[in-house]
Amino acid sequence: MKQKMKLSILAGVILLSGCAHSYTEEQAQNRLSSQSTLAVNWMQQSGEYRALSWQAFNTAKNIFMHIPVSSEERKAVIVDIDETVLNNIPYEAWLIEKNKSYSDKTWHQWVADRQAEAMPGAVSFANFVLAHKGRVFYISNRDAVDYQSTVDNLIQQGFPDINRETVILKTTGNTDKSARFKDVVAKGYTPVIFIGDNLNDFTGETWHKDNMQRRRFVDENHEKFGMKFIVLPNPSYGDWEGGMSQHYWKLSPEQKMQIRKKNLISWNGGA
């Protein structure tokens, strides 16, 4: 009997111990959302974030002017939209305040409000390219239903040459941009610079790849960064997050927290 009691008590202790480290779905979502707070603080408050945006577009201007093309070729610059030329971080801040995760519904509402501001240096760069006989193509994985809101927002922020030829959104469920890059070439343009906050904004080679493969791509193509590929920082979200684990986006909030912690590479404490 005593042995059974001991086993029962032990089982209870183990059960309680497990409960102490588990969360309800709502608690887990709250914790998951709050983990983005410092990244969003940095993007909204730091001078460094603005400086990096200016640096990216200043660098792109210099590159654009020094890339030779034949007289028959027309230079093109391919840019992403979100966190590249338009700043959507107020939406990310709202998600944190409301303890919510991204959803298509709230994202479409945000886009429809047309409140995104231009990234520092982006409008100046777009006008510069146009003035020097080039063209900017805005290739984004925003959905086609957001086209008019997106165009309105870009025009309101002062971007030139905004129309159905230059603003190319996602028309299917496929987020790989490779085919759309080829469409620009088919129109008679030579893409000389790609600008984005995600490796998938430069090539299809990193699409649906894990982070080890993504890092390998960067190392193997290091000479293109700062020359043909211009990266803007985005610690708030991106395909790098999904690259931490297979099927990451299908996991529960608590499982995502566990994956994030598991992916930390930490100091051993000097042991």
NORVEN-V941591 format. One record per helix or strand. SS is the DSSP state (a for helix, b for strand). FROM is the first residue (numbers start at 0). TO is the last residue. If there is no record, write none. Layout:
ss=<SS SS>
from=<FROM FROM>
to=<TO TO>
This chain:
ss=<a a a a b b b a a b a b a b a b a a a b b a a a>
from=<1 24 36 46 73 81 85 88 103 116 121 134 143 166 177 188 198 210 221 224 228 238 247 252>
to=<19 33 44 65 78 81 86 96 112 117 130 142 155 169 185 195 200 219 223 224 230 241 249 261>
